[in-house]
Amino acid sequence: MLGRYKDAVERTLPRLAVKNGMVDIDSVWVETSIPYDILQEILTREDLVLPENVQRINTQSRVGRGEHRGRSRRSRRRKKNKVRH
């Protein structure tokens, strides 16, 4: 079964966005929907064939831990209209 997942990842890698020669596990997950634990196992294998423009794969997920990019949002209270009777 891992062989099929490995083939799916190898077919997906050339279509992903590469930033400084690196691909994130999150972008592989979005394209393949393979669970993270299986993806980490596949992406750390020695026999995985990478495209020419990919030098390494970041296996630290930001989505799995719930991290966000940019500023944090704070909830704001809505101001009540003052009504005179």
C-alpha positions as CSV (number, residue, x, y, z in Angstrom):
1,M,0.0,0.0,0.0
2,L,2.9,2.4,0.7
3,G,4.1,1.9,-2.8
4,R,0.9,3.3,-4.2
5,Y,1.1,6.3,-1.9
6,K,4.8,6.8,-2.9
7,D,3.8,6.8,-6.6
8,A,1.0,9.3,-5.9
9,V,3.5,11.6,-4.1
10,E,6.1,11.3,-6.9
11,R,3.4,12.3,-9.5
12,T,2.3,15.2,-7.4
13,L,5.7,16.8,-6.5
14,P,6.4,18.3,-10.0
15,R,3.1,20.2,-9.9
16,L,3.6,21.8,-6.5
17,A,4.9,25.3,-5.7
18,V,8.6,25.2,-4.9
19,K,10.1,28.0,-2.7
20,N,13.9,28.1,-2.5
21,G,14.2,24.5,-3.6
22,M,11.8,23.3,-0.8
23,V,8.3,21.9,-0.7
24,D,6.2,21.8,2.5
25,I,4.4,18.7,3.7
26,D,1.2,20.8,3.9
27,S,1.1,21.5,0.2
28,V,1.7,17.8,-0.5
29,W,-1.2,17.0,1.8
30,V,-3.5,19.4,0.2
31,E,-2.9,17.9,-3.2
32,T,-3.0,14.2,-2.2
33,S,-5.1,14.0,1.0
34,I,-2.8,11.3,2.4
35,P,-2.8,11.3,6.2
36,Y,0.2,13.2,7.8
37,D,1.7,10.1,9.5
38,I,1.8,8.2,6.2
39,L,3.1,11.3,4.3
40,Q,6.0,11.7,6.8
41,E,6.9,8.1,6.4
42,I,6.9,8.4,2.6
43,L,8.7,11.7,2.4
44,T,11.6,10.5,4.6
45,R,12.2,7.4,2.5
46,E,15.5,7.2,0.7
47,D,14.0,5.8,-2.5
48,L,11.7,8.7,-3.1
49,V,12.4,10.3,-6.5
50,L,12.4,14.1,-6.4
51,P,12.1,16.4,-9.4
52,E,15.1,18.5,-10.4
53,N,13.8,21.8,-8.9
54,V,13.1,20.2,-5.5
55,Q,16.1,19.8,-3.2
56,R,14.4,19.0,0.1
57,I,11.0,18.6,1.7
58,N,10.0,20.2,4.9
59,T,8.2,17.6,7.0
60,Q,7.2,20.0,9.8
61,S,3.5,20.8,9.4
62,R,2.1,24.1,10.4
63,V,-1.5,23.0,9.8
64,G,-1.4,20.0,12.1
65,R,-0.3,22.2,15.0
66,G,-2.7,25.0,14.3
67,E,-0.1,27.7,13.7
68,H,-1.2,30.8,11.7
69,R,0.8,33.1,9.6
70,G,0.6,36.9,10.0
71,R,-1.0,38.9,12.7
72,S,-3.2,37.3,15.3
73,R,-6.8,38.4,15.2
74,R,-8.6,39.6,18.3
75,S,-12.3,39.5,18.6
76,R,-13.9,43.0,18.9
77,R,-17.0,43.8,20.7
78,R,-19.7,45.5,18.8
79,K,-20.7,48.9,20.0
80,K,-24.3,49.2,21.1
81,N,-26.3,52.2,19.9
82,K,-27.5,54.4,22.7
83,V,-31.2,54.9,22.5
84,R,-32.9,57.6,24.5
85,H,-36.4,57.1,25.6
